[in-house]
Amino acid sequence: MKRHARTPPPPDWRRLRDSLDHWPDAALLLDPEGRVAVANLAAQGQWQGGGAPLQGQPADSLLSGLRRRGDGAPLLPRAALRGGPRATCGEGEDAQGRGWLLRCLPLVDEGQGLHGWLVVLVDVTLLWLAEAQRDHALRFLSHDARQSATTILAMLDLARQRPEADQTDGRLLQGIEREAQAGLDRSDRFVRLARTQARPLQTELLDLAALLRMVVDAAWSTADRQRVRILLRPLPDDAPCVADRGMLTRALGAMLDHALGRSPPGSVLSCAVTTDGGQWRVALREPAAGPPVQQALQLARTVAQRHGGSLDIEHAADAGCTVTLVLPRPTAAELAAPFTES
C-alpha cells in the first residue's frame, strides 16, 4: 500500500499565546495570510487602546503607522507576508517619534510549509536617545574640546615670540603646552575608542605579518627622532587573519606609539608575530621599567575583544614589558567564506 506523507498539524495557538504572554515585548502570531491570530498581553496593551479587537486584523494594516528610518517606507510592507517564508527585520519610528525594532519570522514545518508568522516589536526609543547623546558627546570632543586645546597651543606659540618673554615665562609656557597637549591626546584617544566600540566590523582576509610590517614602517620616523630602534623579528611567510583592517591597524599603531613613548633613547623595541595553537600572537617588547598605561591600551584591548581575542600584558621590573595582541586563527570554513558587516 502506498503511503502518503502526513501533513503536520497547524500550530496550537492557545499554547503559544500562553507562552508569549510572559514576554515583555509586543508579540503577534499571524496566520499564513498575515492576519492576527494571537496577540500577547504586551501587544494588547499597546494596540487595544481604541477598543477594537486585534484578532483577525491584517498585520500590515495594524503596523502601518511604523515607518523605516531614512526612507519612510512601511516597516512591515504587505509584500513581506506574501513573498514566501522569509524573515523580515528593521528599525523604524511611529507618529510620536518613538523608535521600534521589528522582527518578523516565518513559522514553517520540516517541509518548509508555511503555518504563519511571529512578529515581535521592541521599543528602542531609549537606545536611540543614548546613541544620539553619544554622538553629541563625540562631536563635542572631536570639535569643541579639541578646538579649545588647539587654540591654547596657538596662543602659546604667539607668546613665545614676544621680545620681553624671559626664562621664567618660557618654563611656564612649556608647562601650559604640556598640559594642553595631554588634554588633546586624551580627547583624541577617547573619541577613537568610542568610535571603535560603536562601529560595525568590516571583516576581510588579511596577512597579519604584512600589516605589522606596514605599521612598523609608518612609525620609523618617530622612532628615528626618539633614537629608538624597532627590531622586527622574523615573520611567518603567511599569517592569514580574518579581521577589520582599519581597526587592527589602529590597534597595532596604538600599541607601538605607547611603547615608543616609554622607550628611552638608545633602546631597542622588538616586534614579533608567532602562532600558538589556534591563535596568532602579535607581541611588542619594550625595555621600560614601569607598568604600561592601561588607558593608552584600551583601544587595542577593545579591538582584540571585538575580534574574539585578548590583550595580554607581562611586566617585570628587571625585564621590561611585553604587550601581546592575541587573535584567533581562521578556520578552513572562515577562509572560504565571504566577509560582511558584523
C-alpha positions as CSV (number, residue, x, y, z in Angstrom):
1,M,0.0,0.0,0.0
2,K,1.3,3.4,-0.9
3,R,1.7,5.7,2.0
4,H,1.1,9.4,1.8
5,A,3.2,11.9,3.7
6,R,1.2,13.2,6.7
7,T,0.7,16.9,6.8
8,P,1.9,18.4,10.1
9,P,-0.9,19.9,12.2
10,P,-1.2,23.7,12.4
11,P,0.2,25.5,15.4
12,D,-1.6,25.2,18.8
13,W,-2.4,29.0,19.0
14,R,-3.6,28.8,22.6
15,R,-0.5,27.1,23.9
16,L,1.7,29.6,22.0
17,R,-0.3,32.5,23.4
18,D,0.2,31.3,27.0
19,S,3.9,31.3,26.3
20,L,4.0,34.7,24.7
21,D,2.1,36.3,27.5
22,H,5.3,36.1,29.6
23,W,7.3,38.2,27.1
24,P,7.9,41.8,27.9
25,D,7.7,42.9,24.3
26,A,4.7,43.1,22.0
27,A,4.4,39.8,20.0
28,L,1.8,38.8,17.4
29,L,1.2,35.4,15.9
30,L,-0.2,35.6,12.4
31,D,-1.9,33.1,10.2
32,P,-0.4,32.3,6.7
33,E,-2.5,35.2,5.2
34,G,-0.8,37.7,7.6
35,R,-3.9,38.2,9.9
36,V,-3.5,38.4,13.7
37,A,-4.3,35.0,15.3
38,V,-2.8,35.7,18.7
39,A,-1.6,38.8,20.5
40,N,0.2,38.6,23.8
41,L,-0.6,40.9,26.7
42,A,2.1,43.5,25.8
43,A,0.6,43.7,22.3
44,Q,-2.9,44.0,23.6
45,G,-1.9,46.8,25.9
46,Q,-0.2,48.6,23.1
47,W,-2.9,48.4,20.3
48,Q,-6.2,47.9,22.0
49,G,-6.5,51.4,23.4
50,G,-9.2,52.1,20.9
51,G,-11.2,49.0,21.9
52,A,-11.0,47.3,18.6
53,P,-10.1,43.6,18.9
54,L,-6.7,42.6,17.4
55,Q,-7.7,39.1,16.2
56,G,-8.3,38.9,12.5
57,Q,-6.7,42.3,11.7
58,P,-4.2,42.3,8.8
59,A,-0.8,42.9,10.4
60,D,0.5,45.2,7.7
61,S,-2.5,47.5,8.4
62,L,-2.1,47.3,12.1
63,L,1.6,48.3,11.8
64,S,1.0,50.8,9.0
65,G,2.0,53.7,11.3
66,L,5.5,52.4,11.7
67,R,7.9,53.8,9.1
68,R,11.5,52.9,8.4
69,R,14.3,55.3,9.4
70,G,15.6,57.2,6.4
71,D,13.2,56.4,3.5
72,G,9.9,56.4,5.4
73,A,8.7,53.1,3.9
74,P,6.4,50.8,5.8
75,L,8.3,48.9,8.5
76,L,6.3,45.8,7.6
77,P,5.2,46.0,4.0
78,R,2.4,43.8,2.6
79,A,4.9,42.1,0.3
80,A,6.9,40.8,3.3
81,L,4.0,38.5,4.1
82,R,3.2,37.5,0.5
83,G,6.6,36.6,-0.9
84,G,7.3,33.2,0.8
85,P,8.7,32.2,4.2
86,R,11.5,34.8,4.5
87,A,12.4,36.7,7.7
88,T,12.0,40.5,7.8
89,C,13.7,42.9,10.2
90,G,14.2,46.6,10.5
91,E,14.1,49.7,12.6
92,G,11.5,52.5,12.4
93,E,9.5,55.1,14.3
94,D,5.9,55.9,14.9
95,A,4.0,59.1,14.7
96,Q,5.1,60.1,18.2
97,G,8.8,59.7,17.3
98,R,9.3,56.5,19.3
99,G,11.8,54.0,18.0
100,W,10.9,50.4,17.2
101,L,12.8,47.3,16.2
102,L,10.7,44.8,14.3
103,R,11.4,41.1,13.7
104,C,9.0,39.0,11.5
105,L,9.9,35.3,11.4
106,P,8.1,32.6,9.4
107,L,6.7,29.6,11.2
108,V,7.4,26.6,8.9
109,D,7.3,22.8,9.2
110,E,10.0,20.4,8.1
111,G,8.9,20.6,4.5
112,Q,9.1,24.4,4.6
113,G,5.3,24.6,4.6
114,L,4.2,28.0,6.0
115,H,1.9,27.8,9.1
116,G,2.1,31.5,10.0
117,W,4.3,34.3,11.3
118,L,5.8,35.5,14.5
119,V,6.1,39.3,14.8
120,V,8.0,40.9,17.7
121,L,8.2,44.6,18.3
122,V,10.8,46.0,20.7
123,D,10.7,49.7,21.9
124,V,14.3,51.0,21.3
125,T,13.5,54.7,22.0
126,L,15.9,54.9,24.9
127,L,18.6,53.2,22.9
128,W,18.2,55.8,20.1
129,L,18.4,58.5,22.8
130,A,21.6,57.0,24.2
131,E,23.1,56.8,20.7
132,A,22.2,60.4,20.0
133,Q,23.8,61.5,23.3
134,R,26.9,59.5,22.5
135,D,27.1,61.1,19.0
136,H,26.7,64.6,20.5
137,A,29.5,63.9,23.1
138,L,31.7,62.6,20.3
139,R,31.1,65.8,18.2
140,F,31.8,67.9,21.2
141,L,35.1,66.1,22.0
142,S,36.2,65.9,18.4
143,H,35.4,69.6,17.6
144,D,34.7,71.9,20.5
145,A,37.1,70.4,23.1
146,R,39.8,69.9,20.5
147,Q,39.4,73.4,19.2
148,S,39.9,74.9,22.7
149,A,43.2,72.9,23.2
150,T,44.4,73.8,19.7
151,T,43.7,77.5,20.4
152,I,45.7,77.3,23.6
153,L,48.6,75.8,21.7
154,A,48.5,78.5,19.0
155,M,48.4,81.3,21.7
156,L,51.5,79.7,23.3
157,D,53.4,80.0,20.1
158,L,52.5,83.6,19.9
159,A,53.5,84.2,23.5
160,R,56.9,82.7,22.9
161,Q,57.6,85.2,20.1
162,R,57.2,88.2,22.5
163,P,60.6,90.1,22.8
164,E,60.0,90.6,26.5
165,A,59.5,86.9,27.3
166,D,62.1,85.7,29.9
167,Q,63.2,82.3,31.1
168,T,60.5,82.1,33.7
169,D,57.9,82.8,31.1
170,G,59.4,80.0,29.0
171,R,59.1,77.4,31.7
172,L,55.5,78.4,32.4
173,L,54.6,78.3,28.8
174,Q,56.1,74.8,28.5
175,G,54.0,73.6,31.4
176,I,50.9,75.0,29.9
177,E,51.7,73.5,26.5
178,R,52.4,70.1,28.1
179,E,49.0,70.0,29.8
180,A,47.1,71.3,26.8
181,Q,48.7,68.7,24.6
182,A,48.0,65.9,27.2
183,G,44.3,67.0,27.2
184,L,44.2,67.0,23.4
185,D,45.7,63.5,23.3
186,R,43.2,62.2,25.9
187,S,40.3,63.6,23.9
188,D,41.5,62.1,20.7
189,R,42.0,58.7,22.4
190,F,38.5,58.7,23.9
191,V,37.0,59.6,20.5
192,R,38.9,56.8,18.7
193,L,37.9,54.3,21.4
194,A,34.2,55.3,21.3
195,R,34.1,55.0,17.5
196,T,35.8,51.7,17.6
197,Q,33.2,50.4,20.1
198,A,30.3,51.6,18.1
199,R,31.4,50.8,14.5
200,P,30.4,47.5,12.9
201,L,33.2,45.2,11.9
202,Q,34.2,45.2,8.2
203,T,36.0,41.9,8.1
204,E,38.3,40.7,5.3
205,L,41.1,38.1,4.9
206,L,44.4,39.8,5.5
207,D,48.0,39.0,6.2
208,L,48.8,39.8,9.9
209,A,52.6,39.8,9.3
210,A,52.3,42.2,6.4
211,L,50.0,44.5,8.4
212,L,52.5,44.6,11.3
213,R,55.4,45.4,8.9
214,M,53.3,48.3,7.5
215,V,52.6,49.7,10.9
216,V,56.3,49.5,11.9
217,D,57.3,51.2,8.6
218,A,54.9,54.1,9.4
219,A,56.4,54.5,12.9
220,W,60.0,54.7,11.6
221,S,60.3,58.5,11.5
222,T,59.1,58.8,15.1
223,A,61.4,56.0,16.3
224,D,64.3,57.7,14.5
225,R,63.6,61.1,16.1
226,Q,63.5,59.5,19.5
227,R,66.6,57.4,18.8
228,V,64.8,54.1,19.4
229,R,65.4,51.1,17.2
230,I,62.5,48.9,16.2
231,L,63.6,45.3,15.7
232,L,61.2,43.3,13.6
233,R,61.7,39.6,14.4
234,P,61.5,37.1,11.5
235,L,57.9,36.9,10.5
236,P,55.8,34.0,9.1
237,D,55.6,33.7,5.3
238,D,51.9,33.9,5.6
239,A,49.8,34.9,8.7
240,P,46.1,34.8,7.5
241,C,43.7,36.6,9.8
242,V,40.0,37.5,9.4
243,A,39.7,41.0,10.8
244,D,38.8,44.6,10.3
245,R,41.8,46.1,8.6
246,G,41.2,49.6,9.8
247,M,40.6,48.7,13.4
248,L,43.5,46.3,13.6
249,T,45.8,48.9,12.1
250,R,44.8,51.5,14.7
251,A,45.2,48.9,17.5
252,L,48.8,48.0,16.4
253,G,49.6,51.7,15.9
254,A,48.3,52.5,19.4
255,M,50.5,49.7,20.9
256,L,53.6,50.8,19.0
257,D,53.0,54.5,19.9
258,H,52.7,53.6,23.6
259,A,55.8,51.5,23.5
260,L,57.8,54.3,21.7
261,G,56.7,56.9,24.2
262,R,58.0,54.7,27.1
263,S,61.3,53.6,25.5
264,P,64.4,55.7,26.4
265,P,66.8,56.9,23.7
266,G,69.2,54.2,22.5
267,S,66.9,51.3,23.5
268,V,65.5,48.5,21.3
269,L,61.8,47.7,20.8
270,S,61.2,44.3,19.4
271,C,58.0,43.2,17.5
272,A,57.1,39.6,16.5
273,V,54.2,37.5,15.1
274,T,54.0,34.0,16.4
275,T,51.4,31.2,16.5
276,D,50.2,29.3,19.5
277,G,47.7,26.6,18.5
278,G,44.6,28.3,17.2
279,Q,45.9,31.8,17.9
280,W,48.1,34.5,16.5
281,R,50.2,36.5,18.9
282,V,51.5,39.9,18.0
283,A,54.0,40.8,20.7
284,L,55.7,44.2,21.3
285,R,58.5,44.0,23.9
286,E,59.8,47.3,25.4
287,P,62.6,47.9,27.8
288,A,60.6,50.3,30.0
289,A,60.8,49.6,33.7
290,G,57.4,50.8,34.8
291,P,54.0,49.1,34.1
292,P,52.1,50.2,30.9
293,V,49.4,52.9,31.0
294,Q,46.2,50.9,30.8
295,Q,44.1,53.7,29.4
296,A,46.5,54.1,26.5
297,L,46.0,50.5,25.5
298,Q,42.2,50.4,25.9
299,L,41.7,50.8,22.2
300,A,43.9,47.8,21.4
301,R,42.1,45.8,24.1
302,T,38.6,46.7,22.6
303,V,39.7,45.8,19.1
304,A,41.1,42.4,20.3
305,Q,37.9,41.6,22.2
306,R,35.6,42.5,19.3
307,H,37.6,40.0,17.2
308,G,37.3,37.3,19.8
309,G,40.8,37.8,21.2
310,S,42.5,39.5,24.1
311,L,45.3,41.8,25.1
312,D,47.9,40.2,27.3
313,I,50.4,42.2,29.4
314,E,53.6,40.8,31.0
315,H,55.6,43.1,33.2
316,A,58.7,42.6,35.3
317,A,60.8,45.4,36.9
318,D,64.0,44.0,35.6
319,A,62.8,42.5,32.3
320,G,60.8,45.3,30.7
321,C,57.2,44.8,29.4
322,T,55.6,42.7,26.7
323,V,52.2,43.6,25.3
324,T,50.6,40.9,23.1
325,L,47.6,41.2,20.9
326,V,46.0,37.7,20.7
327,L,43.7,37.0,17.8
328,P,42.1,33.7,16.7
329,R,43.4,32.0,13.6
330,P,40.7,31.4,11.0
331,T,39.3,28.0,10.3
332,A,39.1,26.5,6.9
333,A,35.4,27.4,6.7
334,E,36.2,31.0,7.6
335,L,38.9,31.3,5.0
336,A,36.4,30.2,2.3
337,A,33.5,32.3,3.4
338,P,32.7,35.8,2.1
339,F,33.0,38.6,4.7
340,T,30.4,41.2,5.5
341,E,29.5,43.6,8.3
342,S,29.0,42.1,11.7
